[in-house]
Every structure is written in structure tokens, then in C-alpha cells.
Amino acid sequence: MAWKPFPDENELKTAIADCNDNLEAEIQLANFYIKNKRIDDAVNVSETACKSHPESSKSWLSLAEAYSAGGNNEQALSTLKKGLDTVTSKDDKHTISIKLALQEMVYGDRKAGIQLLTDTVAQNDKDIEARLLLLETREIKQNSKESE
């Protein structure tokens, strides 16, 4: 049998059925569906991942990505907010906060996204990722130029 760079749909479904910790396979399957424009399937797999692994930012990010791929950015925002309320680890909260801020800035309430980045930096002034994203916003750049 020839080597394949990525597992196919059936291999991923088998991995999900056979493994106790199947989150990575679920995420890969959702990505496979997104890549192949099967958005409803991607949403279904990602919803299952969120139910099975509510503590993981990966499942919430996957579901938000599936919604965004289907053009449902409001649902993606809602999913990220629910994920932020659901996950418990500091790292998972940070990961979802960054994605939520970016999603808000592009598809939702830009000011809310900037405020979320500002709050993230206020919680950890060594958060380089959030600081860089914040410094790249036109509003922050404009304020910096005005204060010079």
C-alpha cells in the first residue's frame, strides 16, 4: 500500500471509533470536511467534539472554523464565546480569547475585539501575541501617531 500524506475520511472515522482519546482525529475529520466543502459534516463532527471534549479549546476552535467556512460568522462568534465560558485551563482560555478577538474585529464588533485584546494584555503584560495583534490595529497605530 502506498504512503498517503493525510488520512482519508474512512481512516479518520475508524480512528474516532477505535480510540478513547479521539479529539485529534475528530479535528482532522472536520478539517477534511471543510477542505472538501462539506460544511454541514464539519459542523456535525465539531459539535460532537465539543460535547465529548468541552474542556478543550481545540474542539471549540474547530466548530467556530466550520461555521466561518460556511459563512456563518455570527454562529462562529457565539461558539467562541460559549467555548470561552466552558474551558477551564488558562491556556485554553487564552487561545479562544485571541481567536474571539480577531473574529470580533473582522466580523463582529471591532471595538469589542480590541477591548478583548486589551484585557488579555492587562491580565498578562508579557503576552507577546496579544500585544503584537493589538499594536497592529489601525486604531492603536493612529493613537500612537497622535500622541507623538
N, C-alpha and C positions, 0 to 999 in steps of 0.2 A: 504494500500500500504506500502511495506517495505521501510525502510530508506536506501538510497544509499549514499555512501561516496562522489561520484562525479557525476555531472550531465552527462547524456548521450548526444549523438550528437543532437537528436531532441529537447531536452530541451534547449540546448545551441543555436540552430538555432531559436527557439521560443523567447528566451531572446533577441537575437540580433534583431529580427524583431519587438519586442514589446517595447524595451527600447530606449529612446532618447540617453542616455549615455551608449553605448553598448560595449565600449572598453574592459572591463574586460571579458565579455562573448566571444568576438572575440579572445582574447588571450587564454582563456581556450579552445576554439574550436580548435585553431591552435595547442595547446599543445596536445589535444586529438588526432588530426590527426598525429602529429609527433610520439606520443606513439604507434599508430596503423600503423605506416609505410606508411601513406598516405601523402607523402611529397608534391605532387602537390596540394592537397587540403589545406594543411597547408600554402603553399606559397600563394595560392589564397586568403585565409582568411586574412592572414597577409598583403598582398598588399592592400586589401580593408581597413584594419585598418589604414595603412599608409596614404591612400587617405582621409579617414574620420577624422583621428586624427594625422595630420602631426606634431603637436606641442608636441606630447608625445613620450618620449624615449621608452616607452613600445611597441609601435607599430613597431618601427624600430628594436628593440632588438628581437621581435618575428619573424620578417621577416628574420633577419640575422640568427637566430636559425633554422628556417625552411630550409634555404639554406645550412647551415652547416650540418644539419641532413641528407640532401640529398647528401652530399659530395661536394657541390658547394661552396668551401671556398672563391674563388675569388669573387663570387657574394655576399657572406656574407660580405666580406671586403668592397666592393663597396657600399653595403646597409648601413653599419655603417658610412662610410664617408659621404654619402648623408644625413643620419639622423643627423650627427653632424653639417652639414651645415644648416639643416632645423629647428631643435629645437631651441627654444629661451631662455628657462629658464636655469639658471646657473646649477641647479641640474641635469636637463636632459642632458645638455652638458657634465657634469662630468661623469654621468653614461655611456653614449655612449663612451666617451674618454677612460675610463677604459676598457670596452669591446673591443673597437677597438685596444687598445694597446696589450691586451692579444691575440687577433685574429692575429694581425700582428706578434707577437713574435712566435706564433705556426705555422701559415700557410702562412705568407707573408714575409715581410721584418723585420727581428728580430731587426735590428738597429733602424728602424723607430718606432717600438713598444716601445723600450727602451727610445727613444727620446721623444715620446709622454708622457710616464710616467714621464720623467724628466721635461718636460714642465709643466705637471699638478702639480708637486710638486713645481716648481718655481712660479706658479701662487698662490699657497696656501701651505705654508710650514707646515701647521697644518693638511694637508690631510694624515691621517694615512694610509688609504687604499692604496693610490698610493705609499707612502713611503715604506710600507712593501713589496708590489709587486716588487718595484724597488730593494730593498735590497736583495730580494731572487733570483735575476737574477745572473747567474754564472759570467757574465761579471763584475758586481759590486762587487761580492764577491772576484773575482780574483784581481781586482784593490785594494780592501781593504787589501788583504793579501800582495800584492806587496808593498804597502805604509807603511807597519808595519816595 
